[in-house]
């Protein structure tokens, strides 16, 4: 009798498993992929994290939290390329980054003209890759913003950070200003956001002043 009962239990379990709705099964598999992606991200393996999240979103596209996290990994990948681009470019000016002291120091040997040209080419290539990932991140954040209205203050703030990396300061300010409209953001945090906006505006003014100095005006009567 006990064998008959065991067989019936097994058949019930099998029947139960086969009757799991397809959407639920997809959501469960997506969640497992997300966990794998998070573990990879914690180890600094951004490529694997991005791959796992892409597969998860293919299974469960209407998952705003997962999409937001995916956008963050894309942003971090872009930052990694941006940092590499800047580090290579700085070497063309005779400096290199010393990780032990956390600052740039003079290089022991200057680059040759050929090496400098190669560095500039590599720096431009990495900057382009950085912008590719930043654009992908913005696309995912726009989906969260448009379709899900997910954590309204977090989405525009994340978008603002991407725009800062892309040096698109006007859109960065507009996104930060949206954060200020949220009733869920505390006043002390809004004060910090206002400080960031002011810093961006001051930086823009400084850039414009430098451009005016660098670009000569039309020659005067004596310069002809």
C-alpha positions in Angstrom: 0.0 0.0 0.0 2.8 2.5 0.9 4.3 2.0 -2.6 0.9 2.8 -4.1 0.6 5.9 -2.0 4.2 7.0 -3.0 3.3 6.5 -6.7 0.2 8.6 -6.3 2.2 11.4 -4.6 4.8 11.3 -7.4 2.0 11.5 -10.0 0.4 14.5 -8.2 3.7 16.3 -8.0 4.3 15.7 -11.7 0.8 16.9 -12.5 1.3 20.0 -10.4 4.6 20.8 -12.1 3.1 20.4 -15.6 0.3 22.7 -14.7 2.4 25.7 -13.7 1.3 28.6 -15.8 3.8 29.6 -18.5 4.0 33.1 -17.3 4.9 32.0 -13.7 7.5 29.6 -15.0 9.1 32.3 -17.1 9.1 34.7 -14.1 10.8 32.1 -11.9 13.5 31.4 -14.5 13.9 35.2 -15.0 14.4 35.6 -11.3 17.0 32.9 -11.2 18.9 34.6 -14.0 18.7 37.9 -12.2 20.3 36.4 -9.1 23.1 35.0 -11.2 23.5 38.4 -12.8 23.7 40.1 -9.4 26.3 37.7 -8.2 28.4 38.3 -11.4 28.0 42.1 -10.8 29.2 41.8 -7.3 32.4 40.2 -8.6 32.9 42.9 -11.2 31.9 40.7 -14.1 29.7 43.3 -15.8 29.6 41.4 -19.1 28.0 38.3 -17.5 25.7 40.5 -15.4 24.4 42.2 -18.5 24.0 38.9 -20.4 22.0 37.4 -17.5 19.7 40.4 -17.2 19.1 40.5 -21.0 18.0 36.8 -20.9 15.8 37.5 -17.8 14.1 40.4 -19.5 13.5 38.3 -22.6 11.5 36.0 -20.3 9.8 38.6 -18.2 9.9 42.0 -20.0 7.4 43.6 -17.7 9.7 43.7 -14.7 10.6 47.3 -13.9 12.9 46.5 -11.1 14.9 44.1 -13.2 15.0 46.6 -16.1 16.2 49.4 -13.8 19.0 47.2 -12.5 19.9 46.2 -16.0 20.2 49.9 -16.9 22.5 50.4 -13.9 24.8 47.6 -15.2 24.9 49.1 -18.6 25.8 52.5 -17.0 28.7 50.9 -15.0 30.0 49.2 -18.2 30.0 52.6 -19.9 31.8 54.1 -16.9 34.5 51.4 -17.2 35.1 52.4 -20.8 35.0 56.1 -20.0 37.7 55.7 -17.2 39.9 53.6 -19.6 39.5 56.3 -22.3 40.5 59.1 -19.9 43.5 57.2 -18.4 44.9 56.5 -21.9 44.4 60.1 -23.0 46.2 61.4 -19.9 49.2 59.2 -20.8 49.5 61.3 -24.0 50.2 64.3 -21.7 53.0 62.4 -20.0 51.1 61.2 -16.9 49.8 57.9 -15.7 47.5 56.7 -12.9 49.2 55.3 -9.8 46.6 53.0 -8.2 48.5 52.8 -4.9 48.2 56.5 -4.1 45.1 57.1 -6.2 46.4 60.0 -8.4 48.1 60.7 -11.7 51.9 61.0 -11.6 54.5 61.8 -14.3 55.5 58.9 -16.5 59.0 57.7 -16.4 59.3 57.8 -20.2 57.4 60.0 -22.6 55.5 58.4 -25.5 56.9 58.6 -29.0 54.7 60.4 -31.6 53.6 57.0 -33.0 52.7 55.8 -29.5 50.8 59.0 -28.8 48.8 58.7 -32.0 47.9 55.1 -31.1 46.9 56.1 -27.6 44.6 58.9 -28.9 43.0 56.4 -31.3 42.4 53.9 -28.5 41.1 56.6 -26.2 38.6 57.7 -28.9 37.5 54.1 -29.4 36.9 53.5 -25.7 35.0 56.8 -25.5 32.7 55.7 -28.3 32.1 52.4 -26.6 31.3 54.2 -23.4 28.7 56.3 -25.2 27.2 53.2 -26.7 26.5 51.7 -23.3 25.4 55.1 -21.9 22.8 55.3 -24.7 21.6 51.7 -24.0 21.2 52.6 -20.3 19.2 55.7 -21.2 16.9 53.6 -23.4 16.2 51.2 -20.6 15.6 54.0 -18.1 13.2 55.6 -20.6 11.2 52.4 -20.8 10.9 52.3 -17.0 9.9 56.0 -17.0 7.4 55.7 -19.8 5.8 52.4 -19.3 6.0 51.7 -15.6 6.4 55.0 -13.8 8.8 53.1 -11.6 10.2 55.0 -8.6 9.8 58.3 -10.4 12.6 60.0 -8.4 15.1 57.2 -9.0 14.7 57.0 -12.8 15.3 60.7 -13.6 18.2 60.8 -11.1 19.8 57.7 -12.8 19.2 59.4 -16.2 20.9 62.6 -14.9 24.0 60.6 -13.9 24.2 59.1 -17.4 23.9 62.5 -19.0 26.7 63.9 -16.7 29.0 61.1 -18.0 28.1 62.0 -21.5 28.7 65.7 -20.8 25.1 66.5 -21.8 24.7 68.9 -19.0 21.5 70.5 -20.1 19.6 67.2 -20.0 21.3 66.3 -16.7 19.9 69.5 -15.1 16.5 68.8 -16.5 16.5 65.3 -15.1 17.7 66.5 -11.7 15.0 69.1 -11.7 12.4 66.4 -12.1 13.7 64.8 -8.9 12.9 68.0 -7.1 9.3 67.7 -8.1 8.8 64.4 -6.3 7.0 64.5 -3.0 8.8 61.3 -1.9 12.2 63.0 -1.9 13.2 64.5 1.5 14.0 68.2 1.7 17.6 67.7 2.8 18.2 65.5 -0.3 16.6 68.1 -2.5 19.1 70.6 -1.1 21.9 68.3 -2.2 20.4 68.0 -5.7 20.2 71.8 -5.9 23.9 71.9 -5.1 24.7 69.5 -7.9 22.6 71.5 -10.3 24.6 74.6 -9.3 27.9 72.8 -9.7 26.9 71.7 -13.2 25.9 75.3 -14.2 29.1 76.6 -12.8 31.1 74.0 -14.8 29.2 75.0 -18.0 30.1 78.7 -17.4 33.8 77.7 -16.9 33.8 75.7 -20.1 32.3 78.6 -22.0 34.9 81.0 -20.6 37.7 78.7 -21.6 36.3 78.4 -25.1 36.3 82.2 -25.4 39.9 82.4 -24.4 41.0 79.6 -26.7 39.1 80.8 -29.8 40.7 84.0 -31.1 38.3 86.7 -32.3 38.5 88.3 -35.8 41.7 90.2 -36.5 41.5 94.0 -35.8 42.9 96.7 -38.0 46.4 96.1 -36.8 46.2 92.4 -37.3 45.5 92.6 -41.0 
